[in-house]
Amino acid sequence: MTAEQAPVLIGAGQVTQRDVSPERSLGPLELMVEAARLAAADARIGEQVLRAIDSIAVVNTIAWHYGNAPRLLAEQLGAQPREEIYTALGGNTPQSLVNQTAAKIAAGRVRLALLAGAEAFYSYRRARRAGVTLPWISGGEGSPTSVGDTRPGTSDHEVVHGLQAPVQIYPLFENAQRAAAGLDITAHRERLGSLCSRFTRIAAANPYAWFRTPRSAQEITTPTAVNRLIGFPYTKYMNAVLDVDQSAAVLMTSAAHARALGIPRERWVYLWGSGEGTDRWFISERRNYFTSPALRVAGERALAAAGVGVDRIRHFDLYSCFPAAVQLAAAMLGVGAGDERPLTVTGGLPYAGGPGSNYSMHAIATMMDCLRADPAAVGLVTALGWYVTKHAVGVYAAAEPPAPWRATEPYDDALAPSAGDAAPPLAAEAAGRARIETYTVMHHRDGAPVRGLVIGRLDADGRRFLANTPEDRAVLEGLMAAEGVGRPGRVMVHDGLNRFEP
């Protein structure tokens, strides 16, 4: 591949809709139209260039369903693309789309691409509460090409034991990471507060952030009526916020076509390297809850393709639906706990906003601004889908890459287990002495603990099991007061479900 075929991002647009009544609000499609027009303006070219787009990809939208969102978006922009793409659900998809589109551009199969996504949960929920009929466009003829894995993120066995939603599952990773790091609960709480406080300060400086309020570590970690505990150890301020109206879009082309379009060289941002990977699909199948082999390999491949080490990265945006995701990504990339480099450019999903699957499009758009302002720097974005399941990584820079761009093959952890690294077998019905492998305690809206969720191991044969604890407040508070990982007890089948009693 020649330097002229190198894929470049030439424009980005972001929209945050606030303080608009539901009947006057823009829906996801209309927000994407606005973001696309802003991306053209950001590239320093007129909106007429959008009519020349030959590939449109739209990230899965949850708040509003369309028959063919890429077709509707193309019609609104006056484009007639040869390729219409719609993704599966998953926060990995924006970065994955960039990676896939780059390969097509380098191969000459795509000339000018628009990648876009949006959510409008905030207006949708307010309209539902007020009984307002939203004026948003829907429909769209034809069927777009579907990309991405559409399997549900959890198994039936996980669901019946309460392991279904992100607020239930990510605390399991967090508590496992705490135990693996050898931190006590107080030290761990301080680490979480420090990490999240730094994110809020970055969000406060981000004009597109949903929450622009810097918060102290103590404010974030202290449970209150407003900042209640949800899944131990996470308070509300540590959880991604889906209730936003936000959109982001980027334009991609080749270096040669960017030059032909007259786009100023200082607007270009190159994708230096990329990597993707999938961990074992269901969380009950994982080797452990404090590493991600697929993310580690995806990061290694992206950095190797870029020809740089992680020490060369100046700007990071590590996917941040919950603190566990940030810390795990840092560890898999080789970024130490004491590293002072900021780990987000936006402020992260709990503060900048978590618009469904499209958060990382905002991260990429913001990263473009960072690198244009710091042209000697290199940036890295990680994107994550489901429960530390699907991963995509991109390495970016404003400078021309040191080596020709090349695609990397996706890594599937389920297909490439290392010797001695197999996950323990799962006991659907478990009985006998056992120990906690990881756990969380879920809370009611009034702040009261209501149920413990446990992943454990049987003493007799090491098999893994999923279980709930008794709904005993003393037991639940005990699991939050002192380390529960490794705690012994007994598991039994109770009313058709496994129950663990510490």
Order of alpha helices (4+ residues) and beta strands (2+ residues): beta-alpha-beta-alpha-beta-alpha-beta-alpha-beta-alpha-alpha-alpha-alpha-beta-beta-beta-alpha-beta-alpha-beta-alpha-alpha-beta-beta-beta-beta-beta-beta-alpha-beta-beta
